[in-house]
C-alpha cells in the first residue's frame, strides 16, 4: 500500500480540497429538509407567501452552492484519479522492463496486459469514488442523523436500529462474494490469453482452417468468465433488495409513529416531512457506502495482482560492486547446470568447455538438447543453477548487466521486429547509428539488396512483427541489428534457418569481414556446412556435452556428429 500512498502524495492538494468540497456539498444537502420543514410549518400552514419566498430563495442559493462544490469536486477528484492510474501504470511497465526471462515465464504476457489495463482501471475507479462518495456517505450519514436527533430523539432510535441491520447484511454478502472477484480477474486473464494467441498466430489458424476450433476455445473461455461473473453478480445484487426492504420498513415505521405524534401535537407536519427526507438521506448514504465497499472488495483482488508484480524482485540484477568490462570475448563454462523455474529436472548437466577470443563455435545437437538454453546463459538472460559462466575469466554475474548486454549481441531463434520503419528497427542495435553504418551492417547480413528493392528503402514501414517480410528477410534484419553493436561476442541461435545455403555462406563471410577477427561467435545450427567452417563444434546430447573439438576430430570421435554429418551427405 505504500506504493499507492507515494503516488497519491503527488496529489496532496486534491486530497485536502476534496473533503472540504464534500463537506460543503453535504452541509448544503442536509440543510434542505430543514428549510423545507420551515416552509411547510411557517409558510404553508400559515399561508405566508413572504416566508415561503424568503426561505425558497435561501434553498435555491444553497442548492447552487452545493452544485458548484460538487462540480469542483468532480474535476479535482477526476484529475487525481486519472493521474494516479497513469503513474501506477508507468511504474508497472517500468517494473516489467526490469524482469528477466524467469519472471516473464512466471507472469504470462496476457496476465500482465490485464494487470496493466483492467486492474489499474479498477483501482482508478476506487480512488475516484473514494474522493467523491466514500467521504460523502459517512458525512451525510452523521449530519442527517444529527438533524433527526435534533427533531425527535425517539424516532432517531428507529433509524439507529436500521443501520446495524444494513451493515451486517452488507458484510455477510460481500464476504461470500469476494472469492469470486479474484476468480473473475483470473478468467479475464484466460480470455485475453486466448485472444492474444489467436491474433498473433492468425496466419497459422487460417492455414490449417482452424477457425472453428479457435472459436470453440474462445467460447469456452468466455463462458467460464460469464459463469463466474454471473455468480458474483447474483451475490452482489442481493444487497439492493435487502436495502430496499430495510428502507421501506423504516419509512413505514417512521410515518406510523410520526403520524401519531403529529396527531397528538408533539410533532409538526413539516418536521415529519423532513424526518422522512433525512431517513432517505441516511439510507441512501448507506447504499452508496455499500457500493463503495463492494468496489473496494473487487479492487482488492486487482490490487493484490498489481502489488504482486510491483513486489517481485527481478532475479537478475547487478551484483554489489559489479564493474567488470568485456574486453576480449573469451568464454568458459565450468561445470554448468541449469533448470527453469518450477522445473523438476536440469536442462543442462555439468557443461564445461572454453572458447578463445575470436573463435567461431557451432553448437549442434538434436531438438531439445539445450542449445538455445546454453546460449542464453552467456549474456545472463538466466542465471545458472550450478557452476559458472565466465567471460574473460570473470563470472558473468560480476559484470553490470547493461555493460554485458552491450558487448554481447544476440539473434534469437524467434525473430522479433517492431512496428516502424526498417531504419527504426535497425537502430535498436545502436540508437545513434548513421545511414552509412546501417547500410554496412545490412550488407554484411545480406539484407541491403532486398531492403533497396522496396520503394522507400530503409524508410519502409513494417507491420506488427514484420508481417510484410518473409522469414529469411526478418532473420537478416535481426542479424544486421545485432551487428550494429559491433559486439565482442555474437550469439546466433539458429538465426539462418530460413535462408538458403548460399545466402548463409555469404552471411558468414559478411560477418567475418564486418566484425573482423576479434569477435567470438556462437552459432546454433543443424547444417553441416556451418559446422565444417567453424573453428570448434560443441555437440550437445540431452543437455550434456557429448563432444567438443574441431570438425575434423569430431568426425573420428563423436558418434552424434558423424550421424549429423552422414545424414546430410545424401547422393542421388
C-alpha positions in Angstrom: 0.0 0.0 0.0 3.0 2.3 0.5 3.3 2.4 -3.3 -0.2 3.9 -3.6 0.4 6.5 -1.0 3.7 7.5 -2.6 1.7 8.2 -5.8 -1.2 9.9 -4.1 1.3 12.1 -2.3 1.7 14.0 -5.5 -2.0 15.0 -5.2 -1.9 16.3 -1.7 -3.8 19.4 -2.7 -6.6 17.3 -4.2 -6.7 15.0 -1.1 -7.1 18.1 1.1 -9.5 20.0 -1.1 -11.9 17.2 -1.8 -13.0 16.6 1.8 -13.7 20.3 2.1 -15.8 20.4 -1.1 -17.6 17.2 0.0 -18.3 18.8 3.4 -19.7 21.9 1.7 -21.9 19.8 -0.5 -23.2 17.6 2.4 -24.0 20.7 4.5 -26.0 22.1 1.6 -27.8 18.8 1.1 -28.7 18.2 4.7 -29.9 21.8 5.2 -32.6 21.4 2.5 -35.0 19.2 4.5 -34.7 21.5 7.5 -35.6 24.5 5.3 -38.4 22.5 3.7 -39.8 21.9 7.1 -39.8 25.6 7.9 -41.5 26.3 4.6 -44.3 23.9 5.4 -44.7 24.8 9.1 -44.1 28.6 9.0 -45.2 29.3 5.4 -47.7 26.8 4.0 -49.5 26.1 7.3 -49.9 29.9 7.9 -50.4 30.8 4.2 -47.4 33.2 4.5 -46.1 33.7 0.9 -43.3 36.0 2.1 -41.9 33.2 4.3 -42.1 30.7 1.5 -40.4 33.1 -0.9 -37.6 34.1 1.5 -36.8 30.5 2.6 -37.2 29.3 -1.0 -34.5 31.8 -2.2 -32.2 30.5 0.6 -32.8 26.9 -0.6 -32.0 27.9 -4.2 -28.8 29.7 -3.1 -27.7 26.7 -1.0 -28.5 24.4 -3.9 -26.3 26.4 -6.3 -23.5 26.4 -3.7 -23.8 22.6 -3.3 -23.8 22.2 -7.1 -20.7 24.3 -7.6 -18.9 22.4 -4.8 -19.9 19.1 -6.4 -18.8 20.1 -9.9 -15.4 21.3 -8.5 -15.0 18.1 -6.6 -15.7 16.0 -9.7 -13.0 17.9 -11.6 -10.4 17.7 -8.8 -11.1 14.0 -8.0 -11.1 13.0 -11.6 -7.7 14.7 -12.2 -6.2 12.9 -9.1 -7.6 9.5 -10.0 -6.5 9.7 -13.6 -3.1 10.9 -12.6 -2.8 8.1 -10.0 -3.7 5.5 -12.6 -1.2 6.9 -15.1 1.7 6.9 -12.7 0.8 3.4 -11.4 0.6 2.1 -14.9 4.0 3.6 -15.7 5.5 2.0 -12.6 4.1 -1.3 -13.5 5.5 -1.0 -17.0 8.9 0.0 -15.8 8.9 -2.9 -13.4 8.1 -5.3 -16.2 11.1 -3.9 -18.2 13.3 -4.9 -15.3 12.1 -8.5 -15.3 14.4 -11.3 -16.5 13.2 -14.2 -18.6 12.5 -16.1 -15.4 9.9 -13.5 -14.3 8.4 -13.3 -17.7 8.0 -17.1 -17.6 6.2 -16.7 -14.2 3.8 -14.0 -15.4 2.4 -14.8 -18.8 2.0 -11.8 -21.1 -1.8 -11.9 -21.2 -1.9 -11.6 -17.4 0.5 -8.7 -17.4 -1.6 -6.9 -20.0 -4.7 -7.4 -17.9 -2.9 -6.1 -14.8 -1.7 -3.0 -16.7 -5.1 -2.2 -18.1 -8.2 -3.7 -16.3 -6.7 -4.0 -12.8 -5.2 -0.5 -12.8 -8.5 0.9 -14.2 -10.4 -0.7 -11.3 -8.0 0.9 -8.8 -8.5 4.2 -10.5 -12.3 3.9 -10.1 -11.8 3.2 -6.4 -9.7 6.4 -6.0 -12.3 8.4 -7.8 -15.1 7.0 -5.7 -13.1 7.4 -2.6 -12.6 11.1 -3.2 -16.2 11.7 -4.2 -18.5 9.3 -2.4 -16.5 7.5 0.3 -16.2 10.8 2.1 -19.6 11.9 1.2 -21.5 8.9 2.6 -20.3 8.9 6.2 -20.5 12.7 6.4 -24.1 12.7 5.2 -24.9 9.9 7.5 -23.6 11.8 10.5 -25.2 15.1 9.5 -28.6 13.7 8.7 -28.7 11.6 11.9 -27.7 14.7 13.9 -30.8 16.6 12.5 -33.0 13.5 13.1 -32.0 13.5 16.8 -32.5 17.3 16.9 -36.1 16.9 15.6 -37.1 13.8 17.6 -34.8 11.6 19.6 -37.4 8.9 19.8 -37.7 8.5 16.0 -33.9 8.6 15.8 -33.9 5.3 17.7 -35.8 3.7 14.8 -33.2 5.0 12.3 -30.4 3.8 14.6 -31.8 0.3 14.6 -31.9 0.1 10.8 -28.2 1.0 10.4 -26.6 -2.2 12.0 -29.1 -4.4 10.2 -27.9 -3.0 6.9 -24.2 -3.1 7.9 -24.3 -6.8 9.0 -26.2 -7.7 5.8 -23.7 -6.0 3.5 -20.8 -7.6 5.4 -22.2 -11.1 5.0 -23.0 -10.6 1.3 -19.6 -9.2 0.4 -17.8 -11.8 2.4 -19.4 -14.5 0.3 -18.9 -12.7 -2.9 -15.2 -11.7 -2.5 -13.6 -15.0 -3.7 -15.4 -14.6 -7.0 -13.8 -11.3 -7.7 -10.3 -12.8 -7.8 -11.7 -15.7 -10.0 -13.1 -13.1 -12.3 -9.8 -11.4 -12.9 -8.1 -14.8 -13.5 -10.8 -15.7 -16.1 -10.2 -12.3 -17.8 -6.5 -13.3 -18.0 -7.6 -16.6 -19.7 -9.8 -14.8 -22.2 -7.0 -12.3 -23.0 -4.5 -15.2 -23.4 -6.8 -16.9 -26.0 -7.4 -13.7 -27.9 -3.7 -12.7 -27.9 -2.6 -16.1 -29.1 -5.2 -16.2 -31.8 -4.4 -12.8 -33.2 -0.6 -13.4 -33.2 -1.0 -16.7 -34.9 -3.8 -15.8 -37.2 -1.8 -16.9 -40.3 -1.4 -20.4 -38.8 -5.1 -20.6 -37.9 -6.1 -19.7 -41.4 -3.5 -22.0 -43.0 -4.9 -25.0 -41.1 -8.5 -23.9 -41.3 -8.8 -24.0 -37.5 -11.2 -21.0 -37.2 -14.0 -23.2 -35.7 -11.6 -24.8 -33.2 -10.4 -21.4 -32.1 -13.9 -20.1 -31.9 -14.9 -23.0 -29.6 -11.8 -22.4 -27.5 -12.7 -18.8 -27.1 -16.3 -19.6 -26.4 -15.3 -22.0 -23.6 -13.0 -19.4 -22.0 -15.6 -16.7 -22.4 -18.3 -18.9 -21.0 -16.1 -19.6 -17.9 -15.8 -15.8 -17.4 -19.5 -15.4 -17.8 -20.3 -18.1 -15.3 -18.1 -16.6 -12.6 -19.3 -13.1 -13.3 -22.9 -14.2 -13.0 -22.2 -15.9 -9.7 -20.5 -12.8 -8.4 -23.3 -10.5 -9.7 -26.0 -12.7 -8.2 -24.5 -12.4 -4.8 -23.8 -8.7 -5.0 -27.3 -7.7 -6.3 -28.7 -9.3 -3.2 -27.5 -6.2 -1.4 -30.1 -3.9 -3.1 -33.3 -5.9 -2.3 -32.1 -6.1 1.4 -31.5 -2.3 1.4 -34.8 -1.6 -0.2 -36.6 -3.8 2.3 -34.9 -2.1 5.3 -35.5 1.3 3.7 -39.2 0.7 3.1 -39.8 -0.8 6.6 -38.0 2.1 8.2 -40.1 4.7 6.3 -43.3 2.9 7.2 -42.4 2.8 10.9 -41.3 6.5 10.9 -44.6 7.5 9.2 -46.7 5.4 11.5 -45.1 6.7 14.7 -44.6 10.2 13.4 -48.2 10.4 12.2 -49.3 9.5 15.7 -47.1 12.3 17.1 -48.4 14.8 14.6 -51.9 13.9 15.6 -51.0 14.3 19.3 -49.4 17.7 18.6 -46.0 16.6 19.6 -44.5 16.9 16.1 -45.3 19.3 13.3 -46.1 18.2 9.7 -43.0 19.9 8.2 -40.8 18.1 10.8 -42.3 14.8 9.8 -41.6 15.5 6.1 -38.1 16.5 6.9 -37.7 13.3 9.0 -38.6 11.2 6.1 -36.2 13.1 3.9 -33.4 12.7 6.4 -34.2 9.0 6.7 -33.9 8.7 2.9 -30.6 10.5 3.0 -29.3 8.2 5.7 -30.3 5.1 4.0 -29.1 6.3 0.6 -25.7 7.2 2.1 -25.6 3.6 3.4 -26.4 2.3 0.0 -23.7 4.4 -1.6 -21.3 3.3 1.2 -22.1 -0.3 0.4 -21.4 0.2 -3.3 -18.0 1.7 -2.4 -17.3 -1.3 -0.2 -18.3 -3.6 -3.0 -16.0 -1.8 -5.4 -13.2 -1.8 -2.9 -13.7 -5.6 -2.4 -13.5 -6.1 -6.2 -10.5 -3.7 -6.4 -8.7 -5.5 -3.6 -8.3 -8.5 -5.9 -6.9 -6.3 -8.6 -4.7 -4.6 -6.0 -3.2 -8.0 -5.0 -2.3 -8.7 -8.6 -0.8 -5.2 -9.2 1.2 -5.4 -5.9 2.4 -8.9 -6.8 4.1 -7.5 -9.9 5.5 -4.4 -8.1 6.7 -6.5 -5.2 8.5 -9.1 -7.4 12.2 -8.6 -7.2 14.0 -9.3 -10.5 16.0 -12.5 -10.2 18.7 -10.9 -12.3 20.3 -7.7 -11.0 23.8 -6.2 -10.8 25.9 -7.8 -8.1 27.3 -5.4 -5.5 30.5 -3.9 -6.8 30.0 -5.3 -10.4 32.3 -3.3 -12.6 34.0 -5.8 -15.0 34.2 -4.9 -18.7 34.2 -7.3 -21.6 37.5 -6.7 -23.5 38.5 -9.8 -25.4 35.5 -12.1 -25.6 36.9 -15.4 -24.2 34.1 -17.6 -22.9 34.3 -20.5 -20.5 31.6 -22.8 -19.0 32.7 -24.5 -15.7 30.5 -27.4 -14.7 27.3 -25.5 -15.5 23.9 -26.9 -14.7 20.6 -25.2 -15.3 16.9 -25.8 -14.7 14.0 -23.5 -15.4 11.9 -22.1 -12.6 9.5 -24.7 -11.4 11.2 -27.4 -13.3 11.9 -30.7 -11.7 15.0 -31.7 -13.7 18.0 -29.9 -15.0 18.0 -28.9 -18.7 21.8 -28.7 -18.8 24.1 -31.0 -16.8 27.8 -30.4 -16.0 28.6 -28.3 -19.1 32.3 -27.5 -19.3 34.2 -26.1 -22.3 36.3 -22.9 -23.2 36.4 -20.7 -26.2 39.3 -18.4 -27.1 38.6 -14.8 -28.3 37.8 -14.5 -32.0 36.8 -18.2 -32.4 33.6 -19.4 -34.1 31.8 -22.2 -32.3 29.0 -24.2 -33.9 26.6 -25.6 -31.3 24.9 -28.8 -32.6 22.5 -31.3 -31.3 19.0 -32.7 -31.6 16.0 -30.6 -30.9 15.6 -30.2 -27.1 19.2 -30.9 -26.4 19.7 -27.5 -24.7 21.3 -25.4 -27.5 19.2 -22.2 -27.0 19.3 -22.5 -23.2 23.1 -22.7 -23.3 23.4 -19.6 -25.5 21.0 -17.6 -23.2 23.4 -18.2 -20.2 26.2 -16.3 -21.9 24.6 -12.8 -21.7 23.0 -13.8 -18.4 19.4 -13.9 -19.6 19.1 -16.6 -17.0 21.4 -17.4 -14.0 22.9 -20.8 -13.8 21.6 -23.3 -11.3 25.1 -24.6 -10.6 28.6 -23.8 -11.9 29.9 -20.7 -13.6 29.8 -18.9 -16.9 32.9 -16.8 -17.4 33.8 -14.1 -19.9 37.5 -13.1 -20.0 37.9 -15.1 -16.8 35.3 -13.2 -14.9 31.9 -14.6 -13.8 29.1 -13.0 -15.8 27.4 -12.1 -12.5 30.3 -9.7 -11.9 29.5 -7.7 -15.0 27.0 -4.8 -14.9 24.0 -6.2 -16.9 23.9 -3.1 -19.1 27.6 -3.4 -20.0 27.4 -7.1 -20.5 24.4 -6.9 -22.9 26.0 -4.0 -24.8 29.0 -6.3 -25.6 27.1 -9.5 -26.3 24.9 -9.4 -29.4 22.2 -12.0 -29.8 19.9 -13.0 -32.6 17.1 -15.1 -31.0 15.5 -18.1 -32.6 12.3 -16.2 -32.7 12.9 -13.2 -34.9 11.2 -10.2 -33.4 10.7 -6.9 -35.3 8.7 -3.9 -34.2 6.2 -1.6 -35.8 8.0 1.2 -37.5 10.5 1.6 -40.4 13.3 -0.7 -41.2 15.7 2.0 -40.0 13.9 2.2 -36.7 14.3 -1.5 -36.2 18.0 -1.4 -37.1 18.6 1.4 -34.6 17.6 -1.0 -31.8 21.1 -2.2 -32.2 22.5 1.3 -31.8 20.4 4.4 -31.5 22.9 6.8 -33.0 23.7 4.6 -36.0 24.2 6.7 -39.2 22.6 5.7 -42.5 26.0 4.6 -43.7 26.6 2.4 -40.7 23.1 0.8 -41.1 23.8 0.1 -44.7 27.2 -1.5 -43.9 25.5 -3.8 -41.3 22.7 -4.7 -43.7 25.2 -5.5 -46.4 27.1 -7.8 -44.1 23.8 -9.6 -43.2 22.8 -9.8 -46.9 19.8 -7.6 -46.2 20.7 -4.4 -48.2 19.6 -5.7 -51.6 16.1 -6.7 -50.6 15.7 -3.5 -48.5 16.5 -1.4 -51.5 14.0 -3.3 -53.6 11.3 -1.6 -51.6 10.2 1.8 -52.9 11.0 3.5 -49.6 14.2 1.6 -48.9 15.2 1.9 -45.2 12.2 4.1 -44.6 9.8 1.2 -45.5 7.2 0.9 -42.7 6.9 -2.6 -41.3 3.7 -4.0 -39.9 3.5 -5.6 -36.4 6.2 -8.2 -36.1 7.4 -7.5 -39.7 4.4 -9.2 -41.2 5.2 -7.8 -44.6 8.6 -9.6 -44.7 9.5 -13.2 -45.3 11.1 -15.3 -42.6 14.5 -15.1 -44.2 14.2 -11.3 -44.6 13.3 -10.9 -40.9 16.3 -13.1 -39.9 18.7 -11.0 -41.9 17.4 -7.7 -40.5 17.7 -9.2 -37.0 21.3 -10.1 -37.7 22.1 -6.6 -39.1 20.5 -5.1 -36.0 22.9 -7.2 -33.8 25.9 -6.3 -35.9 25.4 -2.6 -35.4 26.6 -3.1 -31.9 29.9 -4.5 -33.0 29.8 -6.8 -30.0 32.7 -8.8 -28.6 30.5 -11.9 -28.5 27.9 -12.7 -31.1 25.2 -15.4 -30.5 23.3 -16.7 -33.4 20.5 -19.0 -32.2 19.6 -20.9 -35.4 19.2 -17.5 -37.0 19.9 -18.5 -40.6 17.4 -21.4 -40.7 15.1 -19.5 -43.1 17.8 -18.7 -45.7 19.3 -20.9 -48.4 22.7 -22.4 -48.1 24.3 -20.0 -50.5 22.9 -16.9 -48.7 24.0 -18.4 -45.3 27.6 -18.7 -46.7 27.5 -15.1 -47.8 26.2 -14.1 -44.4 29.1 -15.9 -42.6 31.7 -14.2 -44.8 30.0 -10.9 -44.3 30.1 -11.3 -40.6 33.8 -12.0 -40.6 34.5 -9.1 -42.8 32.3 -6.7 -40.8 33.4 -7.8 -37.3 37.0 -8.7 -38.0 38.9 -11.4 -36.1 38.2 -10.1 -32.7 34.6 -11.2 -32.2 33.7 -14.6 -30.7 30.8 -16.1 -32.5 28.4 -18.9 -31.3 26.2 -20.4 -34.0 23.4 -22.8 -33.1 22.8 -24.8 -36.2 21.8 -28.1 -37.8 23.7 -27.5 -41.0 26.9 -29.4 -41.6 28.4 -26.7 -43.8 28.1 -24.2 -41.0 29.7 -26.7 -38.6 32.5 -27.5 -41.0 33.5 -23.9 -41.3 33.5 -23.3 -37.6 36.8 -23.4 -35.5 35.1 -25.7 -32.9 31.9 -27.7 -32.7 30.1 -28.2 -29.4 27.8 -31.3 -29.6 25.0 -31.5 -27.0 23.1 -34.6 -26.3 20.2 -34.5 -23.7 21.7 -31.4 -22.0 25.2 -32.8 -21.7 28.4 -32.2 -23.7 28.7 -35.2 -26.0 31.9 -33.9 -27.6 33.8 -30.7 -28.3 36.6 -30.1 -30.8 37.4 -29.3 -34.4 35.1 -30.7 -37.1 37.8 -33.0 -38.4 38.4 -34.5 -34.9 34.7 -34.9 -34.2 34.3 -37.0 -37.4 36.5 -39.5 -35.7 35.5 -39.2 -32.1 31.8 -38.2 -32.0 29.0 -40.7 -32.9 26.4 -37.9 -32.8 28.4 -35.6 -35.1 29.0 -38.4 -37.6 25.3 -39.2 -37.6 24.5 -35.5 -38.3 27.3 -35.3 -41.0 26.3 -38.5 -42.7 22.6 -37.6 -42.8 23.4 -34.6 -44.9 25.7 -36.4 -47.4 22.9 -38.0 -49.5 23.8 -38.6 -53.1 21.4 -39.1 -56.0 
